[in-house]
Amino acid sequence: MTTAYIVDAVRTAGGRRNGRLSRVHPADLGGKVIDAVLDRTGVEPGRIDDVIYGCVSQIGPQTFNIARTSVLSSRLPESVPGVSIDRQCGSSQQAIHFAAQAVMSGTQDLVIAGGVESMSQVPIGSPVTVAKELGNPFSGEIGRRYPGENFSQFTGAERMAKKYGVSKADLDRFAYESHRRAAAATEAGRFKQEILPLDVPQENGETLRHDVDEGIRWDADLDAISGLQPLAEDGIISAANASQITDGASAVLVASERAVREHGLTPLARVHALSVVGSDPTMVLEGPIPATEKVLQRAGMTLADLDLYEVNEAFGSVPLAWRNALDADYDRLNVNGGAQALGHPLGATGAKLMGTLIYELKRRGGRYGLLAICEGLGTANATIVEVL
């Protein structure tokens, strides 16, 4: 089985809901990061075997196979196919897995994996809301198996906090740290290598340079965060300690050993181990814990062997519960902030975080890193990469 290398990783800066990216068509966002990968690697466009994109709300401007429409919006030739997948919040991480598996199997050599989500144009939950007259996604059999459950991620986030001993004070401190770390990373230029600057047309005919994540609260205040009311009565999850609604796109180029040689590419990292698991759908967000355990077992490693970990901050209770369950080192977790500050553009988040992880490992001289993302209905992906 051949090795799968990650040759490049690029993303847009996160756009706040109804912010700078809100009027950019998602296919164009997806196309722009494809073109950036081509520009940065010098790979001949016609040599790309496939484009695999994650997208959660595949409706409206994100329907009709957003991977293929992104291809057609890019400078890839029409001979390059595209396929869209929905693994909920881990969709573009799963896209990387599928791309790596294609390369490792020897059936493809160059695959662009990534994702896109315009949460301004296609609000979260739109597929269910718009199509509810067609039927409930949860069948009677599912209802009998899980009576009284609505599989709410907000409920799951509360349950995670309770099960793993995470307090509201813990959550609020972590949210504050997310903004503080993200601001420090931005000011130090640590995201420059991964962010594609975009000139976004404005209604007045001018263009605006978008190259900084819009969600960062530069003046984040712990007392203000702590003072926000929880979303549920007697709950501890608030808008401050949950991820931000965000527009964005991301892409990585996955290459085989043969492609690396033929195209003179310099890999950033190699895919070391992969896992995907199902877990209790009523907990919803617990999957990163068994996914991490599984990927470590497959790799013959422990957490002590990893230099950094990115665990998506869909809600602050997820990475904190993960840390408590696995006795992980807080100082290696989401060191440049996470989705509470930088945003969570759903289908784009996995490839976005993969770039953040790899570039930070390289900057620190680290070797191994872990990416784990919780996903709706109790699934999760985990990936270990080795920086070269």
Residue, then its C-alpha position, 0 to 999 in steps of 0.5 A: m500500500t502506497t503512502a498518502y502525502i498532504v502536499d498543500a493545505v489552504r483555506t479562506a479566512g472565516g467569514r462572519r454570518n452576513g459578513r464579508l463572504s456572505r454574498v460570495h456563491p459557495a461554488d465560487l468559494g470552493g473554486k477559489v481554494i482549488d485554484a489556490v492549491l494549483d497555484r501553490t503546487g504548480v500541478e497541471p490542472g488536468r492531472i487531478d484525478d478527483v475533487i472530494y468536498g464536504c458540505v453539510s447543508q446541500i440545498g439551494p446554492q450548495t446543491f447539485n453536487i457542490a464539489r462538481t460546481s466548485v470544479l466548474s467554477s475553478r480553472l480545472p478542466e471539465s474532465v476532472p470529476g467531483v463528489s460531495i459528501d456529508r459526514q456532518c461537521g467532519s465532512s471535509q475531514q472524511a474527504i481527506h480520508f477518502a482521498a488518502q484511501a484512494v491514493m493508498s489503494g493505488t487507484q488515484d494519484l492526485v486528489i483535492a479534498g476539502g469542503v465549503e459552507s456558506m452558512s449565511q446563504v444556507p442556514i444550518g438545518s436548512p435541508v430539514t427545515v425546507a423539506k420537512e413536508l416531505g417527511n421526518p428524517f427519524s423513522g418510527e424504528i429510530g423513535r422506538r430505539y431511542p424514545g423521546e430523543n430529538f438528537s439535538q447537538f445542544t442537548g448533547a453538549e450539555r450531556m457531555a459537560k455533565k458526564y465528563g465533569v466540565s463546569k460553566a466556569d471551565l467552558d467560559r475560561f476555555a472560550y476566553e482562551s480560544h479568542r486570546r490564542a486566536a488573536a495572538a496567532t493572528e497577530a504573530g502571522r501564524f495563519k498567513q501560510e494557510i489563508l488565501p487572501l480574497d478581494v471581495p466585491q462590495e455593493n458600492g463597487e469597491t473590493l474589500r481584502h478578506d484575509v483575517d478571520e472575522g469572528i475573533r473578539w480581539d477585546a475578549d473579556l472573561d467577565a462578559i463571556s461568563g455573564l452571557q445567559p445559557l441557551a437552555e434553562d438550568g444549562i451551561i452552554s451559551a453563545a460564547n462557549a459554542s462555535q460561531i456560524t461561519d462562511g468559508a472553504s478549504a482544500v488540501l492536495v493529497a498525493s501518492e509517492r509516484a505523483v510526488r516524484e513525477h511533479g517534483l512536489t514537496p510534501l508537508a506531511r504524510v497520513h499516518a493513521l485514520s479512524v471513523v467511529g459511531s457512538d451514542p447518538t443521544m450524546v451526539l458529540e462523544g465520538p472524538i473520544p473513541a475515535t481517538e482511542k481507535v486511531l491511537q491503537r491502529a497507529g500503535m501510539t499513545l497521546a504522549d507520542l503526539d505533539l499537538y491535537e486539534v479537537n473541534e470546538a463545536f461546543g467548548s464541552v467537546p474538547l474539554a470532555w475529550r481532554n478529561a476522558l483521555d487525560a490529555d495535555y491542555d497545552r497541546l490542545n487547540v493552541n491557536g484557538g478554535a471554532q469558538a473564535l475562528g468559526h466553524p464553517l461546517g463542511a469546510t472545517g476538517a480540511k481547515l483544521m488539518g492545515t492549521l495543525i500541519y503548519e503549527l507542527k512545522r513551525r514548532g518542529g513537531r512530528y505527530g499531530l491528531l485531528a478529531i471532530c465530533e459529528g451529528l448523530g454520534t459519529a467522529n473521525a480522527t486522523i494522525v499525520e506525521v510532518l515531514 
